[in-house]
Structure formats: C-alpha cells, structure tokens
Amino acid sequence: MTNIGDFVTEQDVFIIYDDINNSIKGGKNTKMEENQVYRMPLIGDPAPAFEAVTTQGKIKFPEDYKGKWVILFSHPADFTPVCTTEFMTFASMADEFKALNTELIGLSVDSLYAHIAWLRKIQDIEWKGMKDIEVKFPLIEDIRMDVSNKYGMIQSQSNTQAVRAVFVIDPKAIVRTILYYPASTGRNFDEIKRIILALQKADKDNVATPANWQPGEDTIVPTAGSCGVAKERMESQDEDNYCLDWFLCFKKEK
C-alpha cells in the first residue's frame, strides 16, 4: 500500500505546476486574460453555466443536473496529500450524498490524464479504514481555467491553481452556500453533508436551523413580523412550538 506521506508536499507541487503552466502560457497571464473580469457568484445568484470534459465524460451544467442538489468543489492539484485524503473521503460518502439527491462534481486545473492517473493511484491507498476507493463522480479537466474563473476559484495564492472551494447549488441552480479553505486545511465533509440536510430542511418546512443543528433536533420558526404576532407567540399554548423570547421561537421535532 502507498502511504500519504510518500507524496511530495502540496507547496512543492504548486511551484512545479506554476512553472509548467507559466511556461505554456508565456507568462502568468496572457493579455486577454488580464483584460478579462470575472465576477464571483454570491449566495442567491444563479450558478454559472458551463460545459466540461471530466473523468466521467462530458457534462453540461446545469442541464445535466436538473432537479438535483450539486456540490461543486475545487482542489489545488492532483497527487497532493491533503487533496488525496479529501477525495478518498468524498468518494466514500458518495452514496450518502446520492441518498440526499445530491451529486458531486470535482475540479482542478490538471489535465484529464493526470486526473485518471491520480484516481487510479488513490485505489491503492489505505487511510483511516478506507481502501480500494473508486472515485465515480466526475472530476473536471480545467486547464484553461474556464470553470475556475467563473466561480472565483483562482485566487491570490496562485494564478494557476484553484483554491479549496465548495459551492452548494440547489435544484433550481441557485448558489446556496460557499465555503473556502486554505491549502493546508482539509475540508470537513460531515459539515458539508450537514449543510445539505439543513438547507433541505429549511426549504421543506420554512424554518431555520440553530447553531450545531443536527437532523431530528428542534428548528427555529421565522421571526415575528409584528407586535401582534410577537404577543400571540408568547401567549400561545401550542404544544408544537415554544419561545425563549418573542424573537426566538422553536418548532419541536416530533
């Protein structure tokens, strides 16, 4: 079995990739790229559409994902240690996300063949009880950084690597959550799953979820919009709801 520690460091790979990509492009940015302005989508914005070549064939977003939640996430580079542990974890949880009507899409600026070689190598690695892991969700080849730039995934640490970004996109192709992580910090995939569960709960029951909420726990009802409603809530004998104050009322989970 291959150990994670056998890889070069992420920083080493970033430097190598910068050198290669800058040589190919004749500098850090072409004149056209310098003049191109990209606006990063914000929460509540439509997710930018794209077509891409991936390890699972060509995809067209959002058309191929109608009616589904999507987690679009980027990583800095293939064959790097933190990214390897992340892909193993995401792949091991893929069925859990599918059960939540959620599809995974990965991305980096590496070539398709680098992606294929890396995903094949991941199957040889054993870590935290995970082994023989096959990554079945698509991993986008984004050498030209077309998708990365649309989503604001290329930031100041490098002109040629995507940061660790996560976009949670709902079935209407609206951006609902954006997460960014530094290169040295692996993502918390249980939290990403919790976000999906919380958003689906909020949409279904018109509620909000309190700090550290987990499925099955009480939720927060919308704040009273008038003095009359606030009074009614404080005086209510409704067994399904309770208030700590007029602005903080909960719905009991049965």
N, C-alpha and C positions, 0 to 999 in steps of 0.2 A: 504493500500500500504506500502511496505517496503522502508525505506529511505536508501540512500547510506551510510549515517553517522552511520547506525546501525551496519555496519560491523566492525570487528577488523581492525587495521592498516595493511598495506602491510608488514611492518617490522615485526610485530608480527607473521604473517603467515609464513614469510621466516624463522624465528627462529624455529617455530614449525616443518615446513617441513624439515629443515636441521636436526633436532634432529631425526625425524622419518626415513628419508632416510639414515642417517649415521648409525642408529641402524640396519636397514635392511641389509646394506652393510657391517657392521662390521668395520666402519671407513669411512673417507671421500672418499677414493678411494681404490679399490682393486689393487693388484699388477699388474694385467693385464691392468687395466685402466691407471695406472701410466706409463706403458710402451707404451701405445697407443699414437701415434702422429697424430693429426688431422690438416689438412691444410684448413683454411677457404677459400671458393671460393671468388674470386675477380670479379670485374666488367669485363665482357667479357669472363669469364670462363663458361664452361658448368655447369649447376646446378646439384649438386649431386643427383643421382637417389636414390629412397627409396620406400619401401612398408610399409604401416602403417595401424593400426586399428584406426578408427575415429568414431565420433558420427553419421556419415552418412554411416557407413560400411567401408570395407577395400578399400584402394586406392593404386594405383601404379603410381608413378611419375617417368618419365614424360609421360608414355604411355597413361594414362587416360586423359591427358590434351593436346594432340596433336593439334596444330593449335590455341591454346588459350594463352592469357596472364595469368599469375598467380601472385597473391600476397600471398607469404608465410610469415606469421608473427607469432612471438612467444610472450608469455606473462609470467610473473614470476609465477603466481599461481591463481587458481580458488578462488572464494569467497573473492576477494580483491577489494577495491573500485575503484582504477584507471582502473584496467582491466575490471571491470563491465561496467564503462562508455564507454570504448573503444569498447567492444563487442556490446553494445547497438547501438553505432554509426555506426560501420561497418555493422551490420545486417540491420539497417535502410537504408543503402546506397547500399545494395547488388544488387538491381535491376539496379541501376545506373552503377555499375561496369559490370554487365552482358550485358548491352547495349553497353559496350565498349569491348565486347568479352574477359572479364576478370573474372577469377574465384578466390575466396578467400579460403585460407587454413590456419586455426589457429593451434597453437601448444603450449602445456606446458607439464611439466613432471608429471602432475597429472594423476590419473587413469581414465579409461573410465567412471566409475560410479560417480566419483567426477565431471567430465565434465557434465554428464547428469543431476545430481542434481543441479549444478550451472546454467546451461542453463534453466532448468525449473524454478528456482528461479528468473532469470532475467525477465521472463514473468510477474512476479508480481510487478515489479518495474516501477515507472513512474519518468522520469527525462527529463527536457528540452522539454517537449511536446511529448516525446517518451514513449509509453506504450504498453503493450501486445506484446512485441518484441520477435519474434521467430527466433532463430539463426538456419538457414537452411544450412549454409556452413559447411564443415567438420572441426572438432576440433580433432587434433591428440593426442592420448594417447602415451606419450613418456617417460614412467617410466624409461626405460633403457637408455634414452638419446641418442639413436642411431641417430635420425634425428638431434637433437640439436647439437651434436658434429660434425656432417658432415658440418653443416652450421655455426659453430663458435658461437652458441647461449649461450653456457655456459662460463661465463667469471669470472673475479676475485672476484666479489662481493659475489659469492656463488658457491659451487661445485654442488649444487643440484637444482638450479633454472635457467631457461632461462631468458636472458635479454629481453628488448623490442626491438626486431629486426624486420626489414622489408626487404624482398627480392622481388624485381620486376623482374620477369622472362618472357622472350618473347616467342612467339610461336615456336621458334627453341630451346627452353630450355636453353637459354643463360642468365646469370645474367646481368641485365641492370642497376639496382640501388640497393644500400644497405644503409639502414638507421638504426641507433642505438639511443635509448633513455634511459636516466636513469630511475630508478624505480619510481621516484617522478614526472615524466613528462609524461602526456598523449600525444598520437600522434595526429598530425593534419591530419585528414582524407581528408579534402579538398585538402591539398597539395599532398597527395598520389594519389588522383584522377588526379590532375593537372600533376603529373609526367607521369602517363599513357597517358594522352592526348598529352603531349609534345613529348614523345617517339614515339607514333604512328604518329604524325605529322612529326617528323624528318625522320622517315623511309619512309613515303609515298612521301614526297616532297623533300627529300635530303636537308634539311635545319637544322638550329639550332634555339633554342628559346632564346630570350634575358631575362634579369632579370625580374621577376614578370610577365612573359608572361601569357596571358590568350587566350583561343580559340577565333579566329576572329581578333587577333592583328597581326601586321607585324612580319615576321620572318627574320632571318639572313641567307644570302647565304654563301656558303663556301668561305673562304679567297682566294684571287687571288694567284695563284701559280707561277706567273712570272711577270716581269716588263711590258711585253706586255699586259697581261690580266689586270693588275692594271691600265694601261693607258686607255685601252678600256673602262673599267668600269667608270672611272672618266669623260670620254668624251661622254659616252653613253647618248642617248636621249630616252632610253627605258622607257616607262611610267609605266611599272610594277615593276621597280626596282629603287632604289635611294641609293646614297653613302654619308656618312658623311665624309669619307676619304677612301683611296684606300683599306684599310684592314677591313672597317666596312660598309658593304653594306646590304641593306634590300630588301626583296621581299614584295610588297604590297599585302595585303589580300583583295580580291575583295568582 
